[in-house]
């Protein structure tokens, strides 16, 4: 059966996605782990190449670069203005390159409330799939292994066509929607997984946590052994990682992906998130100065390096993270995304003070919880929802620690702390850590 699954997978990939197959073949036949100097050289050359291409083939960039005096061999990338979603929407047709390449039209999930339509070349799309399979190998994935996907939004469509179901079967993938599921639905999903015997589980961090908690609370029997679990699309807390690992008796790997920006990053065996340099350039800039920064929180900006249909240069992803130059002890010299600290739109504004997600993430890091959600109410009070492993994890000491931390930043403030497993989700099923009911 294992040989059949491998043969089925490879044959289907070769037939449906020859570009992906070729990228995988090249990866196996070359040194995939580059030295830092080689990565820096590739980044510099690829960035200059896409800038030249955009100037010569995109009306939008031709205008922007001429206005800003940008040339091809740019030493200071900050001379190129940051591109935001509003700018993309206003100049969609002008950004599209003149070069006639095959493409797909897609839409981002819009977890910030700002869904974005964009186009992606088939080559860039092939890189996306190739890098996924490459990243899964960190968790023991072998070609032909069965991948179960438990998520909503862009990872799992509510309406599946016959072609999608056939392709999923041939590629040994099965998708389960996490949107609006209850405990009865989870029992059915576990039953199906027991019959299907997946090797890898991938999905939203909050969705897989919900499934893991259900398994532990109900002593659900699992008749399959996962090699690993991969979470994506949301921040994974250390406590959530422990719960998921305990439920499935396997390691948990976090990942980061931004298809419109051409970015992917996967944790290594040391659980440090390595950025894939092949398809996109990830950099972090200071929110105030706009200068590139390392080892401190800033805005993640993305540049697509291989997309010659819809090039995005210095695109503001809205995500906040910390990038480091330190080389990981696993031996890989690719740059590491040290942590994700939320989104640029995630902040609280109370008593005339605005506190962003980096500070709030640090505050909540002091609390041992599986999941949390901070809600700013209309009257500027705070409702803090916490999911904890058991009652002994949260006592009066923990409560006072939270109250003192928030009061030290906001002054006199009303905080209502609720221990619960019920959280508000966005329309695409993702978990948002910070919600504001008022336009503060």
ChimeraX attribute file (.defattr): number of C-alpha atoms within 10 A of each C-alpha:
attribute: neighborCount
match mode: 1-to-1
recipient: residues
	/A:1	6
	/A:2	11
	/A:3	9
	/A:4	10
	/A:5	18
	/A:6	19
	/A:7	16
	/A:8	17
	/A:9	23
	/A:10	18
	/A:11	16
	/A:12	17
	/A:13	18
	/A:14	13
	/A:15	11
	/A:16	12
	/A:17	16
	/A:18	14
	/A:19	20
	/A:20	23
	/A:21	20
	/A:22	15
	/A:23	17
	/A:24	17
	/A:25	11
	/A:26	12
	/A:27	14
	/A:28	10
	/A:29	9
	/A:30	8
	/A:31	9
	/A:32	11
	/A:33	13
	/A:34	14
	/A:35	14
	/A:36	15
	/A:37	11
	/A:38	13
	/A:39	18
	/A:40	15
	/A:41	12
	/A:42	15
	/A:43	19
	/A:44	15
	/A:45	14
	/A:46	21
	/A:47	23
	/A:48	19
	/A:49	16
	/A:50	21
	/A:51	26
	/A:52	16
	/A:53	18
	/A:54	26
	/A:55	21
	/A:56	14
	/A:57	20
	/A:58	21
	/A:59	17
	/A:60	18
	/A:61	25
	/A:62	19
	/A:63	13
	/A:64	14
	/A:65	18
	/A:66	11
	/A:67	9
	/A:68	11
	/A:69	10
	/A:70	19
	/A:71	15
	/A:72	15
	/A:73	14
	/A:74	14
	/A:75	11
	/A:76	10
	/A:77	16
	/A:78	14
	/A:79	15
	/A:80	18
	/A:81	14
	/A:82	17
	/A:83	17
	/A:84	15
	/A:85	16
	/A:86	11
	/A:87	12
	/A:88	18
	/A:89	13
	/A:90	10
	/A:91	13
	/A:92	15
	/A:93	13
	/A:94	17
	/A:95	22
	/A:96	23
	/A:97	22
	/A:98	15
	/A:99	12
	/A:100	10
	/A:101	13
	/A:102	12
	/A:103	17
	/A:104	12
	/A:105	9
	/A:106	14
	/A:107	13
	/A:108	15
	/A:109	21
	/A:110	16
	/A:111	18
	/A:112	14
	/A:113	10
	/A:114	11
	/A:115	12
	/A:116	15
	/A:117	16
	/A:118	21
	/A:119	18
	/A:120	25
	/A:121	20
	/A:122	19
	/A:123	19
	/A:124	26
	/A:125	22
	/A:126	19
	/A:127	23
	/A:128	21
	/A:129	17
	/A:130	18
	/A:131	22
	/A:132	16
	/A:133	16
	/A:134	18
	/A:135	22
	/A:136	23
	/A:137	15
	/A:138	18
	/A:139	22
	/A:140	14
	/A:141	18
	/A:142	15
	/A:143	17
	/A:144	20
	/A:145	20
	/A:146	24
	/A:147	22
	/A:148	21
	/A:149	24
	/A:150	23
	/A:151	27
	/A:152	23
	/A:153	20
	/A:154	15
	/A:155	19
	/A:156	19
	/A:157	15
	/A:158	13
	/A:159	7
	/A:160	10
	/A:161	10
	/A:162	9
	/A:163	9
	/A:164	12
	/A:165	14
	/A:166	12
	/A:167	16
	/A:168	15
	/A:169	16
	/A:170	19
	/A:171	23
	/A:172	19
	/A:173	20
	/A:174	18
	/A:175	20
	/A:176	20
	/A:177	20
	/A:178	27
	/A:179	19
	/A:180	9
	/A:181	14
	/A:182	12
	/A:183	13
	/A:184	8
	/A:185	13
	/A:186	18
	/A:187	16
	/A:188	11
	/A:189	18
	/A:190	18
	/A:191	15
	/A:192	13
	/A:193	17
	/A:194	15
	/A:195	12
	/A:196	14
	/A:197	17
	/A:198	22
	/A:199	19
	/A:200	23
	/A:201	22
	/A:202	24
	/A:203	26
	/A:204	26
	/A:205	27
	/A:206	26
	/A:207	22
	/A:208	25
	/A:209	24
	/A:210	22
	/A:211	21
	/A:212	21
	/A:213	19
	/A:214	17
	/A:215	21
	/A:216	15
	/A:217	9
	/A:218	10
	/A:219	10
	/A:220	14
	/A:221	11
	/A:222	16
	/A:223	14
	/A:224	15
	/A:225	14
	/A:226	20
	/A:227	18
	/A:228	22
	/A:229	27
	/A:230	23
	/A:231	27
	/A:232	21
	/A:233	21
	/A:234	20
	/A:235	22
	/A:236	21
	/A:237	18
	/A:238	13
	/A:239	18
	/A:240	26
	/A:241	21
	/A:242	15
	/A:243	20
	/A:244	25
	/A:245	18
	/A:246	16
	/A:247	19
	/A:248	20
	/A:249	15
	/A:250	16
	/A:251	18
	/A:252	25
	/A:253	26
	/A:254	24
	/A:255	27
	/A:256	20
	/A:257	16
	/A:258	16
	/A:259	19
	/A:260	26
	/A:261	26
	/A:262	27
	/A:263	25
	/A:264	25
	/A:265	25
	/A:266	29
	/A:267	22
	/A:268	22
	/A:269	15
	/A:270	11
	/A:271	16
	/A:272	21
	/A:273	25
	/A:274	23
	/A:275	23
	/A:276	21
	/A:277	21
	/A:278	20
	/A:279	25
	/A:280	28
	/A:281	23
	/A:282	25
	/A:283	20
	/A:284	26
	/A:285	24
	/A:286	16
	/A:287	15
	/A:288	8
	/A:289	9
	/A:290	15
	/A:291	14
	/A:292	18
	/A:293	18
	/A:294	18
	/A:295	15
	/A:296	15
	/A:297	23
	/A:298	28
	/A:299	25
	/A:300	26
	/A:301	25
	/A:302	24
	/A:303	26
	/A:304	27
	/A:305	26
	/A:306	22
	/A:307	26
	/A:308	26
	/A:309	26
	/A:310	23
	/A:311	29
	/A:312	29
	/A:313	24
	/A:314	22
	/A:315	22
	/A:316	21
	/A:317	20
	/A:318	18
	/A:319	19
	/A:320	27
	/A:321	24
	/A:322	22
	/A:323	26
	/A:324	16
	/A:325	14
	/A:326	13
	/A:327	14
	/A:328	18
	/A:329	10
	/A:330	11
	/A:331	10
	/A:332	16
	/A:333	20
	/A:334	24
	/A:335	24
	/A:336	23
	/A:337	26
	/A:338	19
	/A:339	17
	/A:340	22
	/A:341	22
	/A:342	25
	/A:343	23
	/A:344	20
	/A:345	15
	/A:346	22
	/A:347	22
	/A:348	24
	/A:349	16
	/A:350	19
	/A:351	13
	/A:352	7
	/A:353	11
	/A:354	12
	/A:355	14
	/A:356	19
	/A:357	21
	/A:358	21
	/A:359	15
	/A:360	21
	/A:361	15
	/A:362	11
	/A:363	14
	/A:364	18
	/A:365	13
	/A:366	12
	/A:367	18
	/A:368	18
	/A:369	20
	/A:370	23
	/A:371	26
	/A:372	23
	/A:373	19
	/A:374	22
	/A:375	23
	/A:376	23
	/A:377	14
	/A:378	12
	/A:379	10
	/A:380	19
	/A:381	15
	/A:382	20
	/A:383	17
	/A:384	18
	/A:385	21
	/A:386	22
	/A:387	20
	/A:388	20
	/A:389	16
	/A:390	9
	/A:391	9
	/A:392	7
	/A:393	11
	/A:394	17
	/A:395	9
	/A:396	8
	/A:397	9
	/A:398	14
	/A:399	12
	/A:400	11
	/A:401	15
	/A:402	19
	/A:403	17
	/A:404	13
	/A:405	15
	/A:406	18
	/A:407	14
	/A:408	11
	/A:409	16
	/A:410	17
	/A:411	13
	/A:412	13
	/A:413	16
	/A:414	14
	/A:415	18
	/A:416	12
	/A:417	15
	/A:418	13
	/A:419	15
	/A:420	13
	/A:421	14
	/A:422	11
	/A:423	15
	/A:424	14
	/A:425	15
	/A:426	15
	/A:427	14
	/A:428	17
	/A:429	21
	/A:430	23
	/A:431	22
	/A:432	22
	/A:433	23
	/A:434	20
	/A:435	17
	/A:436	17
	/A:437	11
	/A:438	13
	/A:439	8
	/A:440	15
